[in-house]
Amino acid sequence: MPKANGGGDASPHRIARLLPVDPQHPDSGALDEARRCLLDDGLIAFPTESFYGLGVPAASAAAVERLFALKRRPADQPVPVIVADRRQVATVIETIPPLAEELMAHFWPGPLTIVMQARAVLPPRLTGGTGRLGVRLPGLPLPALVAAAAGPMTATSANRSGDPPATTAMMVRASLGDELDLILDGGATPGGLPSTVLDVTVEPPLLLRPGRISEEQLLKICGRVRRAGAKRL
């Protein structure tokens, strides 16, 4: 599959393919195409529980660089990752703290991104140089099944940094279509609150971004939670 690169030499006439897909019950053809694209270091867009996201292989330094260039994202802003199941977490996280295990048991699959210590083999750009990585098992089947087929992938919003997030495939195509390889069109997403982001590498855990999982829900598991400034992922 031909793809653009982060160097800006993509043809302005090239538009990413729109592939219709049922986000609840994606067919094997769509999953196979997404898998092939990601394994070729391609860049895909896909629906999530709130907005459309951008996916590249989490382990590919070249693909992650391309993602940052596409979004015009500051180098010190980490990018979260989607996994297919709790076992896949160990491929991107060095050690899973007991508290993280409890949070996964209560809130996964679902809109909770848990920040833990990243494995050293991952591209430093992925963690924004922090060495920490946000990981989530989504409640929507499509992105989890793509990660099952191709491995952990990024899940940052499908827009330039500072722009509003996209809720339809056509919005993604209009703004980023000539720089993507594949857009999985799952229809309109509901928008609303994004995933909650909680850093469990510190004590007490740090709420980096409020979201669909409330602070009250977190307190039932964590006991205490500190708040930080809002983060865009």
Secondary structure, 3 states (H helix, E strand, C coil): CCCCCCCCCCCCCCCCEEEECCCCCCCHHHHHHHHHHHHCCCCEEEECCCCEEEECECCCHHHHHHHHHHHCCCCCCCCCEECCCHHHHCCCECCCCHHHHHHHHHHCCCCEEEEEEECCCCCHHHHCCCCEEEEECCCCHHHHHHHHHHCCEECEECCCCCCCCCCCHHHHHHHHHHHCCEEEECCCCCCCCCCEEEECCCCCCEEEECCCCCHHHHHHHHCCCEECCCCCC
